């Protein structure tokens, strides 16, 4: 039995602990004391049963420790302060330090504004120690660790990052943010969750361009969060077809009753919930409903693991999506949608401009952006477009003289007897080929100008040209003084690699390549754009930097060459699986963004009726055609130079994967080098940067022959030669 004295001592200790909870040194002093004792953040975290990131947040003031850790932390600091008192040299710095509100990490403005309400927060528990739930946890998931680029912490409005993963465990709703931060969510309903996000959570992302707008905060809802807020974990068949909840659902009614609004898309996998703007300030939150396939596993996860994102720990998912937001942008839906939105974010169509007469601001258009919808050109639109109504039979296959057919390669040929003497077929794959083709490409911004009467070809005018290239004979072409056997190469003018037989529509890069090869061209007519820009340059650079940085995080850096590069590529997915997901998502963003420029109807409306994508200023099939033409002709240019340097010819090409006969199993056995051991200029080069190539896979010649025999003819073997089952994803 405890004595009265022990009871009194216990009560005093409890009182001291309570006082200690409100008597912590300032964040800078906490760091000084730890460093003076020669302790690491990891050591303190281990003693307090906390995460290293949490200790780091305490030392910057981003978060504060909570009971019972707070009392123990205070006791530790008190003991360190007795051993390592502040010296006189420390005093001036402490005295002159500005007073910064708790959990405020941005630059201190003058004067300091009153801090907004700070949400309750705590360090994220390790994903290996958090109990597993039935459908929203995976035991043994990696611990979330903040890397080089995380949140836009420089902006105090968004100090907790661009997004949060909302999860519920034991009745407690938590918001997992980037950097290991976890916020307590007091909201009891979806409207309450939205209002909490708008007023307290400090989530969002600063604009990528000074004339753009800040990104709305994203809340990723897990299965447990859906159950907590009265939403179904799975949609019914009818709801899946409509891609939304019915208007009569109780949560939709709650949103309306609270004075909030949904966009016309309703409450679906990606739902936007908003209040009326306050002046020019948007008040919108985007909900990403994870169990409703908001993050398609083919783009955001792994094709062979459809449950990956559903079972990922919320902290790990926040890290993954937070890195994507920091390096690309806050997700806006599919990777394709985000890729298109990135173009707009980097080239916003409008800006605020002061009217000199009235002194008021008005909307003005930017010269380097897509600012309006223009008349379309029949040859550039897909078959279901309204402009074609009544002009072709429903299932009429338009000819090249009726339709612009700029697509990537899908080509294959039989091996020659000499090539069959090789033992292997080696496939190399171009990194980020569509993004690389967009770099430096001049595209049109305004509407089409129709040129008739055999206009002279002008390579500076982007658009579509009706021209006969059937006379272009590449069977014996000289490149760098050497003759190339063009019969063993695909034609650069058609996706199937066939030589044109009559006049056809081509984008400007294709016609320009015919001129580059030394052939005369005589257009019959054309649709060109006179206002031009390198519109996609900033888009390419943003994606390039994101890709290169992500690959470097997996050990694949730009300085690696030869076998070192091949080894690093082969091991990269084991180095950091989260970064491997990020690599796939970035590549899918690049490819999908270009595809969205000519988005087709997904059955929303009857054939030949206007569908939603056509209402966008960014629905520009001519720009997509220009990128694909540049990708295909750029690939052909390298094929020609490689053949001239090595007398080596491909046997199959699938989009951006090229298959060569080879005496050995490695790309090093086929890619040409100079006498000094460097890549021959203009040919394929191993490396991580967009436009360079990597190893996609190797098979034997006997395997290819058996495939041809089994399938009864030639087919595209480039699509089957993949050592890594995820190779080529998102390309």
C-alpha positions as CSV (number, residue, x, y, z in Angstrom):
1,X,0.0,0.0,0.0
2,X,1.4,3.4,-0.9
3,X,2.1,5.7,2.1
4,X,0.6,9.2,2.5
5,X,4.0,10.6,1.7
6,X,4.2,8.7,-1.6
7,X,0.7,9.8,-2.5
8,X,1.7,13.4,-1.9
9,X,4.9,13.0,-4.0
10,X,2.9,11.4,-6.8
11,X,0.4,14.3,-6.8
12,X,3.3,16.8,-6.9
13,X,4.9,15.0,-9.8
14,X,1.6,15.0,-11.7
15,X,1.3,18.8,-11.0
16,X,4.9,19.4,-12.2
17,X,4.1,17.3,-15.3
18,X,1.1,19.5,-16.0
19,X,3.1,22.6,-15.6
20,X,5.8,21.2,-17.8
21,X,3.3,20.7,-20.6
22,X,3.0,24.5,-21.0
23,X,6.6,25.3,-20.2
24,X,8.7,24.2,-23.2
25,X,11.7,26.2,-24.4
26,X,11.3,27.9,-27.8
27,X,12.0,25.7,-30.8
28,X,15.4,27.2,-31.5
29,X,16.5,26.5,-27.9
30,X,15.3,22.9,-28.2
31,X,17.5,22.3,-31.1
32,X,20.5,24.0,-29.4
33,X,20.1,21.9,-26.3
34,X,20.0,18.7,-28.4
35,X,23.1,19.6,-30.5
36,X,25.0,20.8,-27.4
37,X,24.5,17.3,-25.9
38,X,25.6,15.7,-29.1
39,X,22.3,13.9,-29.5
40,X,20.6,13.1,-32.8
41,X,16.9,13.5,-33.5
42,X,16.7,9.7,-33.9
43,X,18.0,9.1,-30.4
44,X,15.4,11.5,-28.8
45,X,12.7,9.9,-30.9
46,X,13.6,6.5,-29.8
47,X,13.6,7.4,-26.1
48,X,10.2,9.2,-26.4
49,X,8.7,6.5,-28.7
50,X,8.1,9.1,-31.4
51,X,9.2,9.5,-35.0
52,X,12.3,11.3,-36.0
53,X,10.3,13.7,-38.2
54,X,8.1,14.6,-35.2
55,X,11.2,15.7,-33.2
56,X,12.3,17.7,-36.2
57,X,8.9,19.4,-36.3
58,X,9.1,20.2,-32.6
59,X,12.5,21.9,-33.2
60,X,11.2,24.1,-36.0
61,X,7.9,24.9,-34.2
62,X,5.9,23.3,-37.0
63,X,4.1,21.1,-34.4
64,X,4.1,20.7,-30.7
65,X,4.4,17.5,-28.6
66,X,1.3,16.3,-27.0
67,X,0.7,14.4,-23.8
68,X,2.2,12.1,-22.6
69,X,5.2,12.8,-24.7
70,X,5.2,16.5,-24.0
71,X,5.9,16.1,-20.3
72,X,8.7,13.7,-20.9
73,X,10.2,15.9,-23.6
74,X,10.0,18.9,-21.3
75,X,11.8,17.0,-18.6
76,X,14.5,16.0,-21.0
77,X,15.0,19.6,-22.1
78,X,15.1,20.8,-18.5
79,X,17.9,18.3,-17.7
80,X,19.8,19.4,-20.8
81,X,19.4,23.0,-19.9
82,X,21.0,22.5,-16.5
83,X,24.0,20.8,-18.1
84,X,24.3,23.1,-21.1
85,X,23.1,26.6,-20.1
86,X,22.9,29.2,-22.9
87,X,26.1,31.2,-23.3
88,X,26.3,35.0,-23.7
89,X,26.9,34.5,-27.4
90,X,23.5,32.9,-27.7
91,X,21.6,35.7,-26.0
92,X,21.6,38.4,-28.7
93,X,20.4,35.9,-31.3
94,X,17.6,34.8,-29.0
95,X,16.6,38.4,-28.1
96,X,16.5,39.5,-31.8
97,X,14.5,36.5,-33.0
98,X,11.0,37.5,-34.3
99,X,8.1,36.1,-32.4
100,X,6.6,33.5,-34.8
101,X,3.1,31.9,-34.1
102,X,3.2,28.2,-33.3
103,X,3.1,26.0,-36.3
104,X,4.1,28.9,-38.6
105,X,7.1,28.1,-40.8
106,X,6.9,30.7,-43.6
107,X,8.7,34.0,-43.9
108,X,7.7,36.5,-41.3
109,X,5.8,39.5,-42.9
110,X,5.9,43.0,-41.6
111,X,3.8,43.5,-39.5
112,X,3.1,39.9,-38.3
113,X,-0.6,39.1,-38.9
114,X,-2.7,37.4,-36.3
115,X,-2.3,33.6,-36.7
116,X,-5.2,31.6,-38.0
117,X,-6.6,28.8,-35.9
118,X,-4.0,26.0,-35.7
119,X,-5.4,22.4,-36.0
120,X,-4.4,19.9,-33.4
121,X,-1.5,17.8,-34.7
122,X,0.7,14.9,-33.8
123,X,3.6,13.1,-35.4
124,X,2.6,10.3,-37.7
125,X,2.9,6.8,-36.2
126,X,5.2,4.4,-38.0
127,X,3.3,2.4,-40.6
128,X,4.9,-0.7,-39.2
129,X,3.4,-0.1,-35.7
130,X,-0.1,1.1,-36.5
131,X,-2.6,-1.7,-36.3
132,X,-3.8,-3.0,-39.6
133,X,-7.4,-2.4,-40.6
134,X,-9.4,-4.8,-42.8
135,X,-9.3,-2.9,-46.1
136,X,-7.1,0.1,-45.6
137,X,-3.8,-1.2,-44.3
138,X,-0.9,-3.3,-45.4
139,X,1.3,-4.8,-42.7
140,X,4.9,-4.0,-43.2
141,X,4.4,-0.9,-45.3
142,X,7.4,1.4,-45.5
143,X,7.8,4.2,-42.9
144,X,6.9,7.5,-44.5
145,X,10.1,9.6,-44.8
146,X,10.2,13.2,-46.1
147,X,12.6,13.5,-49.0
148,X,14.1,16.5,-50.9
149,X,10.9,18.0,-52.1
150,X,7.7,17.9,-50.0
151,X,5.3,20.7,-49.2
152,X,5.3,24.3,-50.3
153,X,6.3,25.3,-46.8
154,X,7.5,28.7,-47.9
155,X,3.9,29.9,-48.1
156,X,2.4,30.1,-44.6
157,X,-1.1,29.7,-46.1
158,X,-0.2,26.2,-47.2
159,X,2.3,25.2,-44.5
160,X,0.8,21.7,-44.1
161,X,1.2,20.8,-47.7
162,X,-1.0,20.5,-50.8
163,X,-3.1,17.5,-49.6
164,X,-4.0,15.2,-46.8
165,X,-5.1,11.6,-46.6
166,X,-8.2,11.3,-44.4
167,X,-8.3,8.1,-42.4
168,X,-10.3,6.9,-39.3
169,X,-9.2,4.5,-36.7
170,X,-11.0,3.8,-33.4
171,X,-13.4,6.6,-34.0
172,X,-10.6,9.2,-34.4
173,X,-10.4,10.9,-37.8
174,X,-6.9,11.9,-38.8
175,X,-5.4,13.9,-41.7
176,X,-2.1,12.5,-42.8
177,X,-0.1,15.3,-44.5
178,X,3.4,15.5,-46.1
179,X,6.5,15.3,-44.0
180,X,5.0,12.9,-41.5
181,X,2.6,15.5,-40.0
182,X,-0.8,14.2,-38.7
183,X,-3.7,16.5,-37.9
184,X,-6.6,15.7,-35.7
185,X,-9.8,16.2,-37.6
186,X,-12.8,17.3,-35.5
187,X,-15.3,17.3,-38.3
188,X,-18.3,15.0,-37.9
189,X,-19.6,15.3,-41.5
190,X,-18.5,15.9,-45.0
191,X,-19.6,19.6,-44.9
192,X,-17.8,19.9,-41.6
193,X,-14.7,18.4,-43.1
194,X,-14.8,20.8,-46.0
195,X,-15.2,23.8,-43.7
196,X,-12.3,22.6,-41.5
197,X,-10.1,22.3,-44.5
198,X,-11.0,25.8,-45.7
199,X,-10.6,27.5,-42.3
200,X,-8.0,25.5,-40.3
201,X,-6.1,22.9,-42.2
202,X,-3.7,25.2,-44.1
203,X,-3.7,22.9,-47.1
204,X,-3.2,23.9,-50.7
205,X,-0.4,24.8,-53.2
206,X,0.9,28.1,-54.4
207,X,0.4,28.9,-58.1
208,X,3.0,27.7,-60.5
209,X,2.8,31.0,-62.6
210,X,2.3,34.5,-61.3
211,X,-0.8,34.9,-63.5
212,X,-2.2,31.5,-62.5
213,X,-4.2,30.5,-59.4
214,X,-3.4,28.6,-56.3
215,X,-4.3,24.9,-56.3
216,X,-7.3,23.8,-54.2
217,X,-6.6,21.5,-51.3
218,X,-7.1,17.8,-51.9
219,X,-8.5,15.4,-49.4
220,X,-7.9,11.7,-50.2
221,X,-10.7,9.7,-48.5
222,X,-9.8,6.1,-47.4
223,X,-12.4,3.3,-46.9
224,X,-12.5,3.9,-43.2
225,X,-13.1,7.7,-43.7
226,X,-16.0,6.9,-46.1
227,X,-17.7,4.7,-43.4
228,X,-17.1,7.4,-40.8
229,X,-18.9,10.0,-42.9
230,X,-21.8,7.9,-44.2
231,X,-20.5,7.3,-47.7
232,X,-20.5,3.9,-49.4
233,X,-17.2,2.1,-49.7
234,X,-18.3,0.6,-53.0
235,X,-20.6,2.2,-55.6
236,X,-23.6,0.3,-57.0
237,X,-23.6,-0.6,-60.7
238,X,-25.9,2.3,-61.5
239,X,-23.7,4.7,-59.5
240,X,-20.5,3.4,-61.3
241,X,-22.1,4.0,-64.7
242,X,-23.1,7.5,-63.7
243,X,-19.7,8.0,-61.9
244,X,-21.5,9.8,-59.1
245,X,-23.9,9.4,-56.1
246,X,-27.6,10.2,-56.8
247,X,-28.7,13.6,-55.8
248,X,-30.9,12.1,-53.2
249,X,-28.1,10.6,-51.2
250,X,-28.0,11.8,-47.6
251,X,-24.4,13.2,-47.9
252,X,-25.3,15.1,-51.1
253,X,-28.3,16.6,-49.2
254,X,-26.0,17.5,-46.2
255,X,-23.8,19.4,-48.6
256,X,-26.7,21.4,-50.1
257,X,-28.2,22.1,-46.6
258,X,-24.9,23.4,-45.4
259,X,-24.8,26.0,-48.2
260,X,-22.0,24.2,-50.0
261,X,-22.2,23.4,-53.7
262,X,-21.0,20.6,-56.0
263,X,-19.9,21.0,-59.6
264,X,-22.0,19.6,-62.4
265,X,-20.1,16.3,-62.2
266,X,-21.7,15.8,-58.8
267,X,-20.3,13.6,-56.0
268,X,-18.1,11.1,-57.8
269,X,-14.5,9.8,-57.5
270,X,-13.2,13.3,-57.9
271,X,-15.7,15.7,-56.3
272,X,-15.3,19.5,-56.0
273,X,-17.2,21.0,-53.0
274,X,-17.1,24.8,-52.7
275,X,-18.6,27.8,-51.1
276,X,-19.2,31.0,-53.0
277,X,-15.9,32.9,-53.4
278,X,-15.0,35.7,-51.1
279,X,-14.1,38.4,-53.5
280,X,-11.3,36.9,-55.7
281,X,-10.6,34.1,-53.1
282,X,-11.7,30.7,-54.1
283,X,-13.2,28.5,-51.4
284,X,-13.0,25.0,-52.9
285,X,-11.9,21.6,-51.7
286,X,-11.4,18.6,-54.0
287,X,-12.2,15.1,-52.6
288,X,-10.4,12.1,-54.0
289,X,-12.4,9.0,-53.1
290,X,-9.8,6.2,-53.1
291,X,-12.1,3.2,-53.0
292,X,-14.0,4.5,-56.0
293,X,-11.0,4.2,-58.2
294,X,-10.2,7.9,-58.2
295,X,-6.5,6.9,-58.5
296,X,-6.5,4.4,-61.4
297,X,-3.9,1.7,-60.5
298,X,-2.8,1.6,-64.1
299,X,-1.6,5.2,-63.8
300,X,-0.9,5.7,-60.1
301,X,-0.1,2.2,-58.9
302,X,0.9,-1.1,-60.4
303,X,-1.0,-3.0,-63.1
304,X,-0.4,-6.3,-61.4
305,X,-1.4,-5.1,-58.0
306,X,-4.8,-3.4,-58.2
307,X,-5.1,-3.2,-54.3
308,X,-1.8,-1.5,-53.8
309,X,-3.1,2.0,-53.2
310,X,-6.0,0.8,-51.1
311,X,-3.7,-1.1,-48.8
312,X,-1.0,1.6,-48.6
313,X,-0.6,3.2,-45.2
314,X,-2.1,6.8,-45.2
315,X,1.3,8.3,-44.3
316,X,3.0,6.5,-47.2
317,X,0.2,7.6,-49.6
318,X,0.5,11.2,-48.4
319,X,4.2,11.1,-49.0
320,X,3.7,9.7,-52.5
321,X,1.0,12.1,-53.6
322,X,2.7,15.0,-51.8
323,X,5.9,14.4,-53.8
324,X,3.9,14.3,-57.0
325,X,2.3,17.6,-56.1
326,X,5.6,19.2,-55.3
327,X,7.4,18.0,-58.4
328,X,4.5,18.1,-60.9
329,X,1.4,19.7,-59.4
330,X,-1.5,18.9,-57.1
331,X,-3.4,16.0,-58.8
332,X,-6.6,17.1,-60.6
333,X,-8.0,13.6,-61.5
334,X,-6.3,11.1,-63.8
335,X,-2.7,11.6,-64.7
336,X,-3.9,12.7,-68.2
337,X,-6.2,15.3,-66.7
338,X,-3.4,16.5,-64.5
339,X,-1.0,16.6,-67.5
340,X,-3.4,18.9,-69.3
341,X,-4.0,21.1,-66.3
342,X,-0.3,21.5,-65.9
343,X,-0.1,23.1,-69.3
344,X,-2.8,25.6,-68.2
345,X,-1.1,26.2,-64.8
346,X,2.2,27.1,-66.5
347,X,0.6,29.1,-69.3
348,X,-2.5,30.6,-67.8
349,X,-4.8,32.2,-70.4
350,X,-5.7,35.4,-68.5
351,X,-4.2,37.9,-66.2
352,X,-5.4,40.9,-64.2
353,X,-4.6,44.2,-65.8
354,X,-5.3,47.7,-64.5
355,X,-7.5,49.9,-66.6
356,X,-5.6,53.2,-66.9
357,X,-8.9,55.1,-67.3
358,X,-10.7,53.8,-64.3
359,X,-7.9,52.4,-62.2
360,X,-9.8,49.1,-61.8
361,X,-8.4,45.7,-62.7
362,X,-9.9,43.8,-65.6
363,X,-9.3,40.5,-67.3
364,X,-6.7,40.5,-70.1
365,X,-5.5,37.6,-72.2
366,X,-1.9,36.3,-72.3
367,X,-0.2,36.2,-75.7
368,X,1.6,32.9,-75.1
369,X,-1.4,30.8,-74.0
370,X,-4.5,29.1,-75.4
371,X,-7.2,31.6,-74.7
372,X,-10.3,30.7,-76.8
373,X,-12.1,28.0,-78.8
374,X,-11.7,28.3,-82.5
375,X,-13.2,26.7,-85.6
376,X,-12.0,23.2,-86.1
377,X,-10.6,21.6,-89.3
378,X,-12.4,18.5,-90.6
379,X,-9.2,16.6,-91.3
380,X,-7.9,17.1,-87.8
381,X,-10.9,15.9,-85.7
382,X,-11.8,12.3,-84.7
383,X,-14.6,10.4,-86.4
384,X,-17.4,11.3,-83.8
385,X,-16.9,15.0,-84.0
386,X,-20.1,17.1,-84.7
387,X,-18.5,18.8,-87.7
388,X,-18.5,15.5,-89.6
389,X,-22.2,14.9,-89.2
390,X,-23.8,14.1,-92.5
391,X,-20.5,14.0,-94.4
392,X,-19.5,10.4,-93.9
393,X,-21.3,7.1,-93.3
394,X,-21.4,6.1,-89.7
395,X,-18.6,3.5,-90.0
396,X,-16.8,5.0,-93.0
397,X,-13.0,4.6,-92.6
398,X,-11.5,8.0,-93.6
399,X,-8.5,7.9,-95.9
400,X,-5.3,9.8,-95.3
401,X,-6.6,12.3,-97.8
402,X,-9.6,12.9,-95.5
403,X,-8.0,12.6,-92.1
404,X,-4.7,13.7,-90.5
405,X,-3.2,10.4,-89.3
406,X,-0.2,11.5,-87.2
407,X,0.4,8.6,-84.8
408,X,3.4,6.9,-83.3
409,X,5.0,3.9,-84.9
410,X,3.4,0.4,-84.9
411,X,5.7,-1.4,-87.4
412,X,7.4,-4.8,-87.7
413,X,9.2,-6.7,-90.5
414,X,10.7,-10.2,-91.1
415,X,14.3,-10.7,-90.2
416,X,16.7,-11.2,-93.0
417,X,18.9,-14.4,-93.2
418,X,21.9,-12.4,-92.2
419,X,20.0,-10.9,-89.2
420,X,18.9,-14.4,-88.1
421,X,22.6,-15.2,-87.5
422,X,22.4,-13.1,-84.4
423,X,21.3,-14.8,-81.3
424,X,19.4,-12.0,-79.6
425,X,16.8,-9.3,-80.1
426,X,17.5,-6.3,-77.9
427,X,14.7,-3.7,-77.2
428,X,15.6,-0.2,-76.2
429,X,13.0,2.4,-75.1
430,X,13.1,6.2,-75.3
431,X,12.6,8.0,-72.0
432,X,9.6,10.3,-71.9
433,X,9.5,10.3,-75.7
434,X,6.4,12.5,-76.2
435,X,7.5,15.1,-73.6
436,X,11.0,15.1,-75.3
437,X,9.3,15.7,-78.7
438,X,7.3,18.6,-77.3
439,X,10.5,20.4,-76.2
440,X,11.3,23.3,-78.5
441,X,8.3,22.5,-80.8
442,X,6.5,25.5,-82.3
443,X,2.8,25.1,-82.2
444,X,-0.2,27.3,-83.2
445,X,-2.2,29.3,-80.6
446,X,-4.9,30.8,-82.8
447,X,-7.5,29.5,-85.2
448,X,-6.8,28.0,-88.6
449,X,-6.1,29.9,-91.8
450,X,-7.1,28.0,-95.0
451,X,-4.4,28.2,-97.7
452,X,-5.5,27.1,-101.2
453,X,-4.0,27.1,-104.7
454,X,-0.9,25.0,-104.1
455,X,0.6,27.2,-101.3
456,X,4.3,27.1,-100.8
457,X,5.4,25.1,-97.8
458,X,6.5,27.2,-94.8
459,X,8.1,25.2,-91.9
460,X,7.5,28.1,-89.5
461,X,3.7,27.7,-89.8
462,X,2.3,24.9,-87.6
463,X,-0.8,23.2,-89.0
464,X,-1.9,20.5,-91.5
465,X,-0.8,20.2,-95.1
466,X,-2.3,18.2,-97.9
467,X,0.7,17.0,-99.9
468,X,1.8,14.0,-102.0
469,X,4.9,12.4,-100.6
470,X,4.6,9.2,-102.6
471,X,7.6,10.2,-104.7
472,X,10.0,10.2,-101.7
473,X,12.2,7.2,-102.2
474,X,14.3,6.3,-99.1
475,X,15.6,3.0,-100.4
476,X,19.1,4.3,-101.0
477,X,19.7,7.5,-99.0
478,X,23.1,8.9,-98.1
479,X,23.6,10.0,-94.5
480,X,26.9,11.5,-93.4
481,X,28.5,10.2,-96.6
482,X,27.3,6.6,-96.1
483,X,24.4,4.9,-98.0
484,X,21.5,3.7,-95.9
485,X,19.2,0.8,-96.9
486,X,15.9,2.5,-96.5
487,X,13.9,-0.6,-97.4
488,X,14.8,-2.0,-94.0
489,X,13.5,1.1,-92.2
490,X,9.9,2.2,-91.8
491,X,8.7,5.2,-93.8
492,X,8.8,8.3,-91.6
493,X,5.4,9.4,-93.1
494,X,3.0,6.8,-91.8
495,X,2.5,5.1,-88.5
496,X,2.5,1.6,-90.0
497,X,5.8,2.4,-91.8
498,X,4.3,2.0,-95.3
499,X,5.3,4.3,-98.2
500,X,2.5,6.8,-99.0
501,X,0.7,6.1,-102.3
502,X,-1.2,9.3,-102.8
503,X,-1.8,12.8,-101.3
504,X,-2.4,12.8,-97.6
505,X,-2.7,15.2,-94.7
506,X,0.5,15.7,-92.6
507,X,1.5,18.0,-89.7
508,X,4.2,20.5,-90.3
509,X,7.1,18.5,-88.7
510,X,6.4,15.6,-91.1
511,X,6.6,17.7,-94.2
512,X,9.6,19.6,-92.8
513,X,11.4,16.3,-92.4
514,X,10.8,15.4,-96.1
515,X,12.4,18.7,-97.0
516,X,15.3,18.0,-94.6
517,X,15.9,14.7,-96.4
518,X,16.3,16.7,-99.6
519,X,13.0,16.1,-101.4
520,X,10.7,18.6,-103.0
521,X,7.3,19.1,-101.6
522,X,4.3,20.7,-103.3
523,X,1.3,21.2,-101.0
524,X,-2.2,21.2,-102.5
525,X,-3.8,23.1,-99.6
526,X,-3.2,23.7,-95.9
527,X,-4.7,24.9,-92.6
528,X,-2.1,26.8,-90.7
529,X,-1.9,28.9,-87.5
530,X,-0.2,32.3,-87.7
531,X,0.1,33.0,-84.0
532,X,2.8,30.6,-82.8
533,X,4.6,29.8,-79.6
534,X,6.8,27.2,-78.0
535,X,3.8,26.6,-75.7
536,X,4.9,23.3,-74.3
537,X,8.5,24.2,-73.3
538,X,7.7,25.0,-69.7
539,X,5.5,22.0,-69.4
540,X,8.3,19.8,-70.7
541,X,10.9,21.3,-68.3
542,X,8.6,20.8,-65.3
543,X,8.1,17.1,-66.2
544,X,11.7,16.6,-67.1
545,X,12.9,17.9,-63.8
546,X,10.4,15.9,-61.9
547,X,11.4,12.7,-63.7
548,X,15.2,13.2,-63.4
549,X,14.9,14.1,-59.7
550,X,12.7,11.0,-59.0
551,X,15.1,8.7,-60.9
552,X,18.0,10.2,-58.9
553,X,16.2,9.3,-55.7
554,X,16.4,5.7,-56.9
555,X,20.1,5.9,-57.7
556,X,19.8,6.6,-61.4
557,X,21.6,9.9,-62.0
558,X,22.5,11.8,-65.1
559,X,26.2,11.1,-64.8
560,X,25.8,7.3,-65.1
561,X,26.9,5.7,-68.3
562,X,27.2,2.2,-69.9
563,X,26.9,-0.8,-67.6
564,X,26.6,1.4,-64.4
565,X,23.5,3.0,-65.9
566,X,22.0,-0.4,-66.9
567,X,22.7,-1.8,-63.4
568,X,21.1,1.2,-61.6
569,X,18.0,1.0,-63.9
570,X,17.6,-2.7,-63.1
571,X,17.7,-2.2,-59.4
572,X,15.9,1.1,-59.0
573,X,12.4,-0.2,-58.1
574,X,13.9,-2.1,-55.1
575,X,15.7,1.1,-53.9
576,X,12.4,2.9,-53.1
577,X,9.1,1.4,-54.2
578,X,7.3,4.7,-53.6
579,X,9.6,6.5,-56.0
580,X,9.0,3.7,-58.5
581,X,5.3,4.6,-58.3
582,X,6.1,8.3,-58.8
583,X,8.2,7.4,-61.9
584,X,5.2,5.7,-63.4
585,X,2.8,8.5,-62.6
586,X,5.1,11.2,-64.1
587,X,5.5,9.3,-67.3
588,X,1.8,8.7,-67.5
589,X,1.2,12.4,-66.9
590,X,3.4,13.3,-69.9
591,X,1.8,10.8,-72.3
592,X,-1.7,11.4,-71.1
593,X,-1.4,15.2,-71.2
594,X,-0.6,15.1,-74.9
595,X,-3.5,12.6,-75.5
596,X,-6.0,14.9,-73.8
597,X,-5.3,17.6,-76.5
598,X,-7.5,15.4,-78.7
599,X,-9.7,13.7,-76.2
600,X,-12.4,11.6,-77.8
601,X,-16.0,11.0,-76.7
602,X,-16.3,8.4,-74.0
603,X,-19.9,7.7,-74.8
604,X,-21.3,10.7,-72.9
605,X,-23.4,11.8,-75.8
606,X,-24.7,10.3,-79.1
607,X,-22.3,10.1,-82.1
608,X,-21.8,13.5,-83.8
609,X,-23.1,15.4,-80.8
610,X,-20.9,17.8,-78.8
611,X,-19.2,16.2,-75.8
612,X,-17.7,18.0,-72.8
613,X,-14.0,18.0,-73.9
614,X,-14.9,20.0,-77.0
615,X,-15.8,23.0,-74.8
616,X,-12.2,23.4,-73.6
617,X,-9.7,26.0,-75.1
618,X,-7.2,23.2,-74.7
619,X,-9.0,20.8,-77.0
620,X,-6.4,21.2,-79.8
621,X,-5.9,18.1,-82.0
622,X,-3.5,20.0,-84.2
623,X,-1.0,20.4,-81.3
624,X,-1.3,16.7,-80.4
625,X,-0.6,15.9,-84.1
626,X,2.4,18.1,-84.2
627,X,3.9,16.4,-81.1
628,X,3.3,12.9,-82.5
629,X,4.7,13.9,-85.8
630,X,7.8,15.3,-84.1
631,X,8.2,12.2,-82.1
632,X,8.0,9.8,-85.0
633,X,10.2,11.8,-87.4
634,X,12.7,12.4,-84.6
635,X,12.9,8.6,-84.0
636,X,13.3,8.0,-87.8
637,X,16.2,10.5,-87.9
638,X,18.0,8.5,-85.2
639,X,17.3,5.3,-87.0
640,X,18.9,6.7,-90.1
641,X,22.0,7.9,-88.3
642,X,22.4,4.6,-86.4
643,X,22.1,2.7,-89.7
644,X,24.7,4.9,-91.3
645,X,27.1,4.5,-88.4
646,X,26.8,0.7,-87.8
647,X,24.8,-0.8,-90.7
648,X,22.3,-1.8,-88.0
649,X,18.5,-1.8,-88.7
650,X,15.5,-2.3,-86.5
651,X,13.1,-5.2,-87.0
652,X,10.2,-3.8,-84.9
653,X,9.1,-0.5,-83.4
654,X,6.2,-0.1,-80.9
655,X,5.6,3.6,-80.2
656,X,9.0,4.4,-78.7
657,X,10.5,0.9,-78.2
658,X,13.0,-0.2,-80.9
659,X,14.1,-3.8,-81.4
660,X,17.5,-4.6,-82.9
661,X,19.1,-7.9,-83.8
662,X,22.2,-8.3,-81.6
663,X,25.1,-10.6,-81.1
664,X,24.8,-10.1,-77.3
665,X,21.9,-9.5,-74.8
666,X,22.8,-6.0,-73.8
667,X,22.1,-2.6,-75.4
668,X,25.9,-2.1,-75.2
669,X,26.2,-4.7,-77.9
670,X,24.3,-2.6,-80.5
671,X,24.5,1.1,-79.7
672,X,27.2,2.8,-81.7
673,X,30.3,4.4,-80.1
674,X,33.0,6.6,-81.5
675,X,36.7,5.5,-81.4
676,X,36.9,7.5,-78.1
677,X,34.1,5.4,-76.6
678,X,31.4,8.1,-76.8
679,X,28.0,7.7,-78.4
680,X,27.9,8.6,-82.1
681,X,26.3,12.0,-82.4
682,X,22.6,11.8,-83.5
683,X,22.2,8.2,-82.6
684,X,20.5,6.5,-79.7
685,X,22.3,7.1,-76.4
686,X,21.9,5.3,-73.0
687,X,20.9,7.7,-70.2
688,X,18.2,8.8,-67.9
689,X,17.3,12.2,-69.5
690,X,14.2,12.4,-71.7
691,X,15.0,11.5,-75.3
692,X,17.8,9.1,-74.2
693,X,17.2,5.3,-74.2
694,X,17.1,2.6,-71.6
695,X,17.0,-1.2,-71.9
696,X,13.5,-2.5,-72.2
697,X,14.2,-6.2,-72.6
698,X,15.9,-9.0,-74.5
699,X,14.7,-12.1,-76.3
700,X,16.2,-14.6,-78.7
701,X,15.8,-14.7,-82.5
702,X,14.4,-18.2,-82.1
703,X,11.7,-16.9,-79.8
704,X,10.7,-14.3,-82.4
705,X,10.6,-16.9,-85.2
706,X,8.4,-19.1,-83.0
707,X,6.1,-16.2,-82.3
708,X,5.7,-15.4,-86.0
709,X,5.0,-19.1,-86.7
710,X,2.5,-19.4,-83.9
711,X,0.6,-16.2,-84.8
712,X,0.6,-16.9,-88.5
713,X,2.6,-13.9,-89.7
714,X,4.5,-10.8,-88.7
715,X,3.2,-8.8,-85.7
716,X,4.7,-6.2,-83.5
717,X,7.2,-8.1,-81.2
718,X,8.3,-4.8,-79.7
719,X,5.3,-4.9,-77.4
720,X,6.3,-8.3,-76.0
721,X,10.0,-7.9,-75.3
722,X,10.0,-6.7,-71.7
723,X,12.3,-8.1,-69.1
724,X,10.7,-5.8,-66.5
725,X,6.9,-6.2,-66.7
726,X,6.5,-2.6,-65.8
727,X,8.8,-1.4,-68.6
728,X,7.2,1.2,-70.8
729,X,4.4,2.0,-68.4
730,X,3.2,5.5,-69.0
731,X,5.5,6.1,-72.0
